Amino acid sequence: MLNTKLKHLTSRQDLDDLLKVSKNVMVCCGRMGPMCIPVYRVMEKLQARYSHVAFRDMEFDISAADCIRGLPECASFMGLPFTVYFKDGKVVKATSSIQNEKQVVAVLDAVFKE
């Protein structure tokens, strides 16, 4: 389990259920490593500001993470974490590697306008 203050996805069913009930979803799929931890921290910080977005994490190395790792939008990614943004159940953006708050906010503002 990832040591974050985010809610965790542990199965494909968790993701499917979330996408059915949440219009805007950001999932960060990674490990507790130097490229991923900053993204988790940014997500934790932004949860209150973006209450219309469901922020979740998922361990990269579990078999259920195939639902993120196997997305066509992630096919060319070389670095962790894989961060995927869903709107109305569809992928609208995917990024990889470390992201700072400014970068994450730019994506959130672009894809999840209220």
The first five atom37 places (N, CA, C, CB, O) and aatype in JSON, in Angstrom:
{
  "aatype": [12, 10, 2, 16, 11, 10, 11, 8, 10, 16, 15, 1, 5, 3, 10, 3, 3, 10, 10, 11, 19, 15, 11, 2, 19, 12, 19, 4, 4, 7, 1, 12, 7, 14, 12, 4, 9, 14, 19, 18, 1, 19, 12, 6, 11, 10, 5, 0, 1, 18, 15, 8, 19, 0, 13, 1, 3, 12, 6, 13, 3, 9, 15, 0, 0, 3, 4, 9, 1, 7, 10, 14, 6, 4, 0, 15, 13, 12, 7, 10, 14, 13, 16, 19, 18, 13, 11, 3, 7, 11, 19, 19, 11, 0, 16, 15, 15, 9, 5, 2, 6, 11, 5, 19, 19, 0, 19, 10, 3, 0, 19, 13, 11, 6],
  "atom_mask": [
    [1, 1, 1, 1, 1],
    [1, 1, 1, 1, 1],
    [1, 1, 1, 1, 1],
    [1, 1, 1, 1, 1],
    [1, 1, 1, 1, 1],
    [1, 1, 1, 1, 1],
    [1, 1, 1, 1, 1],
    [1, 1, 1, 1, 1],
    [1, 1, 1, 1, 1],
    [1, 1, 1, 1, 1],
    [1, 1, 1, 1, 1],
    [1, 1, 1, 1, 1],
    [1, 1, 1, 1, 1],
    [1, 1, 1, 1, 1],
    [1, 1, 1, 1, 1],
    [1, 1, 1, 1, 1],
    [1, 1, 1, 1, 1],
    [1, 1, 1, 1, 1],
    [1, 1, 1, 1, 1],
    [1, 1, 1, 1, 1],
    [1, 1, 1, 1, 1],
    [1, 1, 1, 1, 1],
    [1, 1, 1, 1, 1],
    [1, 1, 1, 1, 1],
    [1, 1, 1, 1, 1],
    [1, 1, 1, 1, 1],
    [1, 1, 1, 1, 1],
    [1, 1, 1, 1, 1],
    [1, 1, 1, 1, 1],
    [1, 1, 1, 0, 1],
    [1, 1, 1, 1, 1],
    [1, 1, 1, 1, 1],
    [1, 1, 1, 0, 1],
    [1, 1, 1, 1, 1],
    [1, 1, 1, 1, 1],
    [1, 1, 1, 1, 1],
    [1, 1, 1, 1, 1],
    [1, 1, 1, 1, 1],
    [1, 1, 1, 1, 1],
    [1, 1, 1, 1, 1],
    [1, 1, 1, 1, 1],
    [1, 1, 1, 1, 1],
    [1, 1, 1, 1, 1],
    [1, 1, 1, 1, 1],
    [1, 1, 1, 1, 1],
    [1, 1, 1, 1, 1],
    [1, 1, 1, 1, 1],
    [1, 1, 1, 1, 1],
    [1, 1, 1, 1, 1],
    [1, 1, 1, 1, 1],
    [1, 1, 1, 1, 1],
    [1, 1, 1, 1, 1],
    [1, 1, 1, 1, 1],
    [1, 1, 1, 1, 1],
    [1, 1, 1, 1, 1],
    [1, 1, 1, 1, 1],
    [1, 1, 1, 1, 1],
    [1, 1, 1, 1, 1],
    [1, 1, 1, 1, 1],
    [1, 1, 1, 1, 1],
    [1, 1, 1, 1, 1],
    [1, 1, 1, 1, 1],
    [1, 1, 1, 1, 1],
    [1, 1, 1, 1, 1],
    [1, 1, 1, 1, 1],
    [1, 1, 1, 1, 1],
    [1, 1, 1, 1, 1],
    [1, 1, 1, 1, 1],
    [1, 1, 1, 1, 1],
    [1, 1, 1, 0, 1],
    [1, 1, 1, 1, 1],
    [1, 1, 1, 1, 1],
    [1, 1, 1, 1, 1],
    [1, 1, 1, 1, 1],
    [1, 1, 1, 1, 1],
    [1, 1, 1, 1, 1],
    [1, 1, 1, 1, 1],
    [1, 1, 1, 1, 1],
    [1, 1, 1, 0, 1],
    [1, 1, 1, 1, 1],
    [1, 1, 1, 1, 1],
    [1, 1, 1, 1, 1],
    [1, 1, 1, 1, 1],
    [1, 1, 1, 1, 1],
    [1, 1, 1, 1, 1],
    [1, 1, 1, 1, 1],
    [1, 1, 1, 1, 1],
    [1, 1, 1, 1, 1],
    [1, 1, 1, 0, 1],
    [1, 1, 1, 1, 1],
    [1, 1, 1, 1, 1],
    [1, 1, 1, 1, 1],
    [1, 1, 1, 1, 1],
    [1, 1, 1, 1, 1],
    [1, 1, 1, 1, 1],
    [1, 1, 1, 1, 1],
    [1, 1, 1, 1, 1],
    [1, 1, 1, 1, 1],
    [1, 1, 1, 1, 1],
    [1, 1, 1, 1, 1],
    [1, 1, 1, 1, 1],
    [1, 1, 1, 1, 1],
    [1, 1, 1, 1, 1],
    [1, 1, 1, 1, 1],
    [1, 1, 1, 1, 1],
    [1, 1, 1, 1, 1],
    [1, 1, 1, 1, 1],
    [1, 1, 1, 1, 1],
    [1, 1, 1, 1, 1],
    [1, 1, 1, 1, 1],
    [1, 1, 1, 1, 1],
    [1, 1, 1, 1, 1],
    [1, 1, 1, 1, 1],
    [1, 1, 1, 1, 1]
  ],
  "atom_positions": [
    [[0.84, -1.18, 0.0], [0.0, 0.0, 0.0], [0.89, 1.24, 0.0], [-0.96, 0.0, 1.23], [1.91, 1.29, 0.68]],
    [[0.48, 2.22, -0.76], [1.23, 3.47, -0.81], [0.98, 4.27, 0.46], [0.85, 4.29, -2.05], [-0.14, 4.32, 0.97]],
    [[2.03, 4.91, 0.95], [1.94, 5.7, 2.17], [1.61, 7.15, 1.82], [3.26, 5.61, 2.99], [2.47, 8.03, 1.88]],
    [[0.35, 7.38, 1.43], [-0.11, 8.73, 1.09], [-1.4, 9.02, 1.84], [-0.32, 8.88, -0.45], [-1.97, 8.12, 2.46]],
    [[-1.84, 10.25, 1.78], [-3.11, 10.64, 2.36], [-4.23, 10.6, 1.32], [-3.01, 12.05, 2.97], [-5.32, 11.13, 1.54]],
    [[-3.95, 9.98, 0.19], [-4.95, 9.83, -0.87], [-5.72, 8.53, -0.68], [-4.27, 9.85, -2.27], [-5.25, 7.61, -0.01]],
    [[-6.88, 8.46, -1.26], [-7.6, 7.19, -1.28], [-6.91, 6.3, -2.31], [-9.14, 7.38, -1.62], [-6.44, 6.78, -3.34]],
    [[-6.86, 5.0, -2.01], [-6.12, 4.06, -2.84], [-7.05, 3.24, -3.72], [-5.28, 3.14, -1.97], [-8.13, 2.83, -3.29]],
    [[-6.63, 3.01, -4.94], [-7.3, 2.05, -5.83], [-6.48, 0.77, -5.78], [-7.43, 2.6, -7.32], [-5.26, 0.8, -5.94]],
    [[-7.15, -0.36, -5.54], [-6.42, -1.62, -5.44], [-6.88, -2.66, -6.45], [-6.56, -2.19, -4.05], [-6.37, -3.77, -6.48]],
    [[-7.86, -2.28, -7.28], [-8.35, -3.23, -8.28], [-8.94, -2.48, -9.48], [-9.41, -4.18, -7.66], [-9.24, -1.29, -9.41]],
    [[-9.11, -3.21, -10.55], [-9.78, -2.66, -11.73], [-11.22, -2.28, -11.37], [-9.76, -3.68, -12.91], [-11.74, -1.27, -11.85]],
    [[-11.83, -3.09, -10.53], [-13.21, -2.81, -10.11], [-13.29, -1.49, -9.34], [-13.74, -3.96, -9.24], [-14.25, -0.74, -9.5]],
    [[-12.28, -1.21, -8.5], [-12.25, 0.07, -7.79], [-12.27, 1.23, -8.78], [-10.99, 0.16, -6.89], [-13.02, 2.19, -8.61]],
    [[-11.44, 1.13, -9.82], [-11.38, 2.18, -10.83], [-12.71, 2.28, -11.58], [-10.23, 1.93, -11.82], [-13.24, 3.38, -11.75]],
    [[-13.25, 1.15, -12.01], [-14.52, 1.16, -12.73], [-15.63, 1.77, -11.89], [-14.9, -0.26, -13.15], [-16.41, 2.58, -12.39]],
    [[-15.7, 1.4, -10.62], [-16.72, 1.94, -9.72], [-16.56, 3.46, -9.56], [-16.65, 1.25, -8.35], [-17.54, 4.2, -9.58]],
    [[-15.32, 3.9, -9.4], [-15.05, 5.32, -9.25], [-15.47, 6.1, -10.5], [-13.56, 5.56, -8.96], [-16.09, 7.16, -10.4]],
    [[-15.14, 5.57, -11.66], [-15.48, 6.26, -12.9], [-16.99, 6.34, -13.13], [-14.83, 5.55, -14.08], [-17.47, 7.22, -13.84]],
    [[-17.74, 5.43, -12.53], [-19.21, 5.47, -12.64], [-19.81, 6.57, -11.78], [-19.8, 4.12, -12.23], [-20.86, 7.13, -12.13]],
    [[-19.17, 6.9, -10.67], [-19.76, 7.86, -9.73], [-19.07, 9.22, -9.72], [-19.73, 7.29, -8.35], [-19.61, 10.18, -9.16]],
    [[-17.91, 9.34, -10.33], [-17.16, 10.6, -10.34], [-16.92, 11.06, -11.76], [-15.83, 10.45, -9.59], [-16.39, 10.32, -12.59]],
    [[-17.31, 12.28, -12.03], [-17.15, 12.84, -13.37], [-15.68, 13.13, -13.7], [-17.97, 14.12, -13.51], [-15.22, 12.9, -14.82]],
    [[-14.95, 13.64, -12.7], [-13.56, 14.05, -12.88], [-12.66, 13.24, -11.96], [-13.39, 15.57, -12.61], [-12.85, 13.24, -10.74]],
    [[-11.69, 12.55, -12.54], [-10.83, 11.65, -11.76], [-9.37, 11.84, -12.19], [-11.26, 10.17, -11.93], [-9.06, 11.92, -13.37]],
    [[-8.49, 11.91, -11.18], [-7.05, 11.93, -11.41], [-6.46, 10.74, -10.67], [-6.39, 13.28, -10.94], [-6.64, 10.6, -9.46]],
    [[-5.76, 9.86, -11.4], [-5.14, 8.69, -10.8], [-3.63, 8.77, -11.02], [-5.72, 7.37, -11.4], [-3.17, 8.93, -12.15]],
    [[-2.88, 8.65, -9.94], [-1.43, 8.61, -10.02], [-0.99, 7.2, -9.68], [-0.77, 9.67, -9.06], [-1.19, 6.73, -8.56]],
    [[-0.4, 6.53, -10.64], [0.01, 5.14, -10.51], [1.54, 5.11, -10.4], [-0.49, 4.27, -11.72], [2.25, 5.4, -11.36]],
    [[2.03, 4.75, -9.21], [3.47, 4.79, -9.02], [3.93, 4.0, -7.81], [0.0, 0.0, 0.0], [3.25, 3.08, -7.34]],
    [[5.09, 4.38, -7.32], [5.73, 3.75, -6.16], [6.04, 4.85, -5.15], [7.03, 2.96, -6.57], [5.81, 6.03, -5.42]],
    [[6.57, 4.46, -4.01], [7.03, 5.44, -3.03], [8.49, 5.77, -3.34], [6.87, 4.89, -1.56], [9.39, 5.41, -2.59]],
    [[8.68, 6.45, -4.44], [10.02, 6.8, -4.88], [10.13, 8.29, -5.18], [0.0, 0.0, 0.0], [9.14, 9.02, -5.11]],
    [[11.34, 8.74, -5.52], [11.6, 10.18, -5.67], [10.87, 10.85, -6.83], [13.04, 10.39, -5.85], [10.7, 12.07, -6.81]],
    [[10.43, 10.12, -7.81], [9.69, 10.71, -8.92], [8.19, 10.79, -8.62], [9.92, 9.92, -10.2], [7.49, 11.65, -9.15]],
    [[7.71, 9.9, -7.78], [6.28, 9.77, -7.51], [5.82, 10.58, -6.3], [5.93, 8.33, -7.3], [4.76, 11.2, -6.34]],
    [[6.61, 10.57, -5.25], [6.2, 11.22, -3.99], [5.83, 12.69, -4.2], [7.33, 11.12, -2.97], [4.82, 13.14, -3.65]],
    [[6.59, 13.46, -4.98], [6.18, 14.86, -5.19], [4.79, 14.99, -5.84], [7.21, 15.57, -6.06], [4.05, 15.92, -5.52]],
    [[4.45, 14.08, -6.72], [3.13, 14.13, -7.36], [2.04, 13.81, -6.34], [3.05, 13.15, -8.56], [1.01, 14.47, -6.31]],
    [[2.27, 12.79, -5.51], [1.29, 12.48, -4.46], [1.08, 13.68, -3.55], [1.76, 11.26, -3.64], [-0.05, 14.01, -3.2]],
    [[2.17, 14.34, -3.17], [2.07, 15.48, -2.26], [1.28, 16.63, -2.9], [3.47, 15.97, -1.85], [0.48, 17.28, -2.23]],
    [[1.52, 16.87, -4.16], [0.75, 17.9, -4.88], [-0.73, 17.54, -4.89], [1.27, 18.07, -6.34], [-1.59, 18.39, -4.65]],
    [[-1.03, 16.28, -5.16], [-2.43, 15.84, -5.18], [-3.08, 16.02, -3.81], [-2.53, 14.36, -5.62], [-4.21, 16.49, -3.71]],
    [[-2.35, 15.64, -2.75], [-2.88, 15.8, -1.39], [-3.2, 17.27, -1.12], [-1.87, 15.27, -0.35], [-4.24, 17.59, -0.54]],
    [[-2.31, 18.13, -1.52], [-2.47, 19.57, -1.29], [-3.65, 20.15, -2.07], [-1.2, 20.31, -1.68], [-4.35, 21.03, -1.57]],
    [[-3.88, 19.65, -3.26], [-4.9, 20.24, -4.15], [-6.31, 19.67, -3.94], [-4.5, 20.03, -5.57], [-7.26, 20.2, -4.51]],
    [[-6.45, 18.62, -3.14], [-7.77, 17.99, -2.96], [-8.84, 18.99, -2.51], [-7.67, 16.87, -1.95], [-9.95, 18.97, -3.04]],
    [[-8.52, 19.84, -1.57], [-9.52, 20.78, -1.06], [-9.87, 21.83, -2.12], [-9.01, 21.47, 0.22], [-11.03, 22.22, -2.27]],
    [[-8.87, 22.29, -2.84], [-9.08, 23.32, -3.87], [-9.87, 22.79, -5.05], [-7.74, 23.87, -4.35], [-10.64, 23.53, -5.66]],
    [[-9.69, 21.53, -5.38], [-10.38, 20.9, -6.51], [-11.32, 19.83, -5.99], [-9.35, 20.29, -7.52], [-11.16, 18.64, -6.28]],
    [[-12.31, 20.25, -5.24], [-13.24, 19.3, -4.62], [-14.1, 18.58, -5.66], [-14.13, 20.03, -3.63], [-14.74, 17.57, -5.35]],
    [[-14.13, 19.1, -6.88], [-14.9, 18.46, -7.96], [-14.09, 17.37, -8.68], [-15.35, 19.52, -8.97], [-14.54, 16.81, -9.68]],
    [[-12.89, 17.08, -8.17], [-12.03, 16.05, -8.76], [-11.78, 14.97, -7.7], [-10.67, 16.66, -9.26], [-11.48, 15.28, -6.55]],
    [[-11.89, 13.7, -8.1], [-11.56, 12.57, -7.23], [-10.08, 12.24, -7.45], [-12.48, 11.31, -7.52], [-9.69, 11.79, -8.53]],
    [[-9.27, 12.47, -6.43], [-7.83, 12.19, -6.49], [-7.57, 10.81, -5.9], [-7.0, 13.29, -5.72], [-8.0, 10.52, -4.78]],
    [[-6.88, 9.95, -6.65], [-6.6, 8.6, -6.18], [-5.17, 8.21, -6.56], [-7.61, 7.59, -6.77], [-4.59, 8.75, -7.5]],
    [[-4.63, 7.26, -5.79], [-3.35, 6.66, -6.15], [-3.54, 5.17, -6.37], [-2.28, 6.92, -5.06], [-4.55, 4.59, -5.96]],
    [[-2.56, 4.56, -7.02], [-2.56, 3.12, -7.26], [-1.12, 2.66, -7.32], [-3.33, 2.75, -8.57], [-0.27, 3.3, -7.95]],
    [[-0.85, 1.54, -6.68], [0.5, 0.98, -6.72], [0.81, 0.49, -8.14], [0.65, -0.18, -5.71], [0.02, -0.22, -8.75]],
    [[1.96, 0.88, -8.64], [2.35, 0.53, -10.0], [2.59, -0.97, -10.19], [3.6, 1.29, -10.38], [2.32, -1.51, -11.26]],
    [[3.09, -1.63, -9.15], [3.54, -3.02, -9.3], [2.49, -4.08, -9.01], [4.69, -3.24, -8.41], [2.81, -5.27, -9.05]],
    [[1.26, -3.7, -8.72], [0.22, -4.71, -8.53], [-0.37, -5.08, -9.88], [-0.89, -4.2, -7.56], [-0.39, -4.27, -10.8]],
    [[-0.86, -6.29, -9.99], [-1.4, -6.73, -11.29], [-2.58, -5.88, -11.72], [-1.82, -8.2, -11.22], [-2.78, -5.67, -12.91]],
    [[-3.36, -5.39, -10.78], [-4.53, -4.56, -11.12], [-4.14, -3.26, -11.81], [-5.32, -4.25, -9.87], [-4.97, -2.65, -12.48]],
    [[-2.88, -2.83, -11.65], [-2.43, -1.59, -12.28], [-2.36, -1.7, -13.79], [-1.08, -1.19, -11.73], [-2.1, -0.71, -14.48]],
    [[-2.57, -2.9, -14.32], [-2.65, -3.05, -15.78], [-3.71, -2.14, -16.38], [-2.95, -4.5, -16.16], [-3.6, -1.72, -17.53]],
    [[-4.75, -1.82, -15.59], [-5.81, -0.95, -16.09], [-5.3, 0.46, -16.35], [-6.97, -0.91, -15.09], [-5.92, 1.21, -17.1]],
    [[-4.19, 0.84, -15.75], [-3.54, 2.12, -16.02], [-2.35, 1.91, -16.96], [-3.08, 2.8, -14.7], [-2.24, 2.57, -17.99]],
    [[-1.47, 0.98, -16.59], [-0.26, 0.73, -17.4], [-0.59, 0.34, -18.83], [0.58, -0.37, -16.77], [0.17, 0.66, -19.74]],
    [[-1.71, -0.34, -19.04], [-2.07, -0.83, -20.36], [-2.85, 0.14, -21.22], [0.0, 0.0, 0.0], [-3.21, -0.2, -22.35]],
    [[-3.11, 1.32, -20.72], [-3.84, 2.3, -21.53], [-3.02, 2.73, -22.74], [-4.22, 3.54, -20.68], [-1.81, 2.93, -22.62]],
    [[-3.64, 2.88, -23.9], [-2.91, 3.36, -25.08], [-2.2, 4.69, -24.82], [-3.86, 3.5, -26.26], [-1.11, 4.93, -25.35]],
    [[-2.8, 5.54, -24.02], [-2.22, 6.85, -23.72], [-0.93, 6.74, -22.92], [-3.21, 7.7, -22.97], [-0.17, 7.7, -22.85]],
    [[-0.69, 5.59, -22.31], [0.51, 5.37, -21.49], [1.56, 4.5, -22.2], [0.12, 4.73, -20.17], [2.61, 4.22, -21.63]],
    [[1.28, 4.09, -23.4], [2.13, 3.12, -24.1], [3.57, 3.57, -24.26], [1.54, 2.83, -25.45], [4.48, 2.74, -24.22]],
    [[3.8, 4.84, -24.44], [5.17, 5.33, -24.69], [5.86, 5.84, -23.43], [5.15, 6.43, -25.72], [7.0, 6.31, -23.51]],
    [[5.21, 5.76, -22.28], [5.79, 6.29, -21.05], [7.01, 5.49, -20.62], [4.75, 6.29, -19.94], [7.02, 4.26, -20.69]],
    [[8.03, 6.2, -20.19], [9.27, 5.56, -19.75], [9.56, 5.8, -18.27], [10.43, 6.08, -20.58], [10.37, 5.09, -17.68]],
    [[8.9, 6.78, -17.66], [9.18, 7.1, -16.26], [7.94, 7.09, -15.4], [0.0, 0.0, 0.0], [6.83, 7.31, -15.88]],
    [[8.15, 6.84, -14.12], [7.05, 6.86, -13.16], [6.94, 8.26, -12.55], [7.26, 5.8, -12.04], [7.91, 9.02, -12.53]],
    [[5.75, 8.59, -12.06], [4.51, 7.84, -12.1], [3.77, 8.04, -13.42], [3.62, 8.24, -10.94], [4.08, 8.94, -14.2]],
    [[2.8, 7.17, -13.64], [1.85, 7.36, -14.74], [0.66, 8.09, -14.11], [1.43, 5.97, -15.43], [0.03, 7.56, -13.19]],
    [[0.34, 9.26, -14.59], [-0.78, 10.03, -14.06], [-1.82, 10.17, -15.16], [-0.32, 11.42, -13.53], [-1.53, 10.67, -16.25]],
    [[-3.03, 9.73, -14.85], [-4.09, 9.69, -15.86], [-5.28, 10.49, -15.35], [-4.5, 8.22, -16.19], [-5.7, 10.37, -14.2]],
    [[-5.82, 11.31, -16.23], [-6.96, 12.15, -15.93], [-8.15, 11.64, -16.74], [-6.66, 13.65, -16.25], [-8.08, 11.5, -17.96]],
    [[-9.25, 11.37, -16.05], [-10.47, 10.86, -16.68], [-11.59, 11.88, -16.53], [-10.89, 9.5, -16.06], [-11.77, 12.47, -15.46]],
    [[-12.34, 12.09, -17.59], [-13.54, 12.93, -17.54], [-14.67, 12.12, -18.14], [-13.34, 14.3, -18.31], [-14.57, 11.62, -19.26]],
    [[-15.74, 12.0, -17.39], [-16.9, 11.21, -17.83], [-16.49, 9.79, -18.24], [-17.6, 11.9, -19.0], [-17.01, 9.24, -19.21]],
    [[-15.54, 9.2, -17.5], [-15.13, 7.83, -17.72], [-14.13, 7.61, -18.84], [0.0, 0.0, 0.0], [-13.75, 6.47, -19.11]],
    [[-13.69, 8.68, -19.49], [-12.75, 8.57, -20.61], [-11.45, 9.3, -20.29], [-13.38, 9.14, -21.91], [-11.45, 10.33, -19.61]],
    [[-10.35, 8.76, -20.78], [-9.05, 9.4, -20.59], [-9.02, 10.69, -21.41], [-7.88, 8.45, -21.01], [-9.28, 10.68, -22.61]],
    [[-8.69, 11.8, -20.73], [-8.58, 13.07, -21.43], [-7.15, 13.6, -21.44], [-9.5, 14.09, -20.8], [-6.82, 14.51, -22.2]],
    [[-6.31, 13.03, -20.58], [-4.9, 13.45, -20.51], [-4.14, 12.39, -19.73], [-4.75, 14.86, -19.85], [-4.68, 11.78, -18.81]],
    [[-2.89, 12.18, -20.09], [-2.01, 11.29, -19.34], [-0.61, 11.87, -19.38], [-2.04, 9.83, -19.93], [-0.15, 12.35, -20.41]],
    [[0.07, 11.83, -18.24], [1.43, 12.34, -18.14], [2.29, 11.3, -17.42], [1.48, 13.72, -17.4], [1.77, 10.42, -16.74]],
    [[3.59, 11.42, -17.59], [4.49, 10.55, -16.86], [5.63, 11.36, -16.28], [5.03, 9.43, -17.77], [5.89, 12.49, -16.68]],
    [[6.3, 10.76, -15.33], [7.44, 11.34, -14.64], [6.98, 12.41, -13.64], [8.43, 11.95, -15.64], [5.79, 12.68, -13.48]],
    [[7.95, 12.99, -13.0], [7.68, 13.95, -11.94], [6.95, 15.16, -12.5], [9.0, 14.38, -11.26], [7.23, 15.62, -13.61]],
    [[6.01, 15.66, -11.73], [5.26, 16.86, -12.09], [5.23, 17.76, -10.86], [3.81, 16.52, -12.6], [5.04, 17.27, -9.74]],
    [[5.4, 19.05, -11.06], [5.29, 19.97, -9.94], [3.86, 20.51, -9.86], [6.31, 21.12, -10.07], [3.03, 20.23, -10.72]],
    [[3.59, 21.29, -8.83], [2.23, 21.8, -8.63], [1.75, 22.63, -9.8], [2.16, 22.63, -7.36], [0.6, 22.49, -10.23]],
    [[2.59, 23.46, -10.33], [2.2, 24.31, -11.47], [1.78, 23.46, -12.66], [3.37, 25.24, -11.86], [0.8, 23.78, -13.33]],
    [[2.5, 22.4, -12.94], [2.18, 21.52, -14.06], [0.86, 20.79, -13.83], [3.3, 20.51, -14.29], [0.03, 20.69, -14.74]],
    [[0.66, 20.28, -12.62], [-0.58, 19.56, -12.31], [-1.77, 20.51, -12.38], [-0.5, 18.89, -10.91], [-2.81, 20.17, -12.95]],
    [[-1.63, 21.69, -11.82], [-2.71, 22.68, -11.85], [-3.06, 23.04, -13.29], [-2.31, 23.94, -11.06], [-4.24, 23.18, -13.62]],
    [[-2.06, 23.19, -14.14], [-2.33, 23.52, -15.55], [-3.2, 22.44, -16.2], [-1.01, 23.68, -16.33], [-4.12, 22.77, -16.95]],
    [[-2.91, 21.18, -15.92], [-3.72, 20.09, -16.48], [-5.12, 20.11, -15.87], [-3.05, 18.73, -16.25], [-6.11, 20.02, -16.59]],
    [[-5.2, 20.21, -14.55], [-6.51, 20.22, -13.9], [-7.38, 21.34, -14.44], [-6.35, 20.36, -12.38], [-8.56, 21.14, -14.72]],
    [[-6.81, 22.52, -14.58], [-7.58, 23.67, -15.08], [-7.99, 23.48, -16.54], [-6.77, 24.96, -14.93], [-9.06, 23.94, -16.95]],
    [[-7.16, 22.82, -17.3], [-7.47, 22.62, -18.72], [-8.54, 21.55, -18.93], [-6.21, 22.25, -19.49], [-9.41, 21.71, -19.79]],
    [[-8.49, 20.47, -18.17], [-9.4, 19.35, -18.46], [-10.61, 19.26, -17.55], [-8.64, 18.08, -18.38], [-11.59, 18.59, -17.88]],
    [[-10.56, 19.94, -16.4], [-11.68, 19.83, -15.45], [-12.29, 21.2, -15.13], [-11.22, 19.16, -14.16], [-12.56, 21.51, -13.97]],
    [[-12.49, 22.01, -16.15], [-13.13, 23.3, -15.93], [-14.51, 23.07, -15.34], [-13.23, 24.11, -17.24], [-15.25, 22.19, -15.77]],
    [[-14.86, 23.88, -14.35], [-16.17, 23.73, -13.71], [-17.26, 24.35, -14.57], [-16.18, 24.37, -12.31], [-18.43, 24.33, -14.2]]
  ]
}
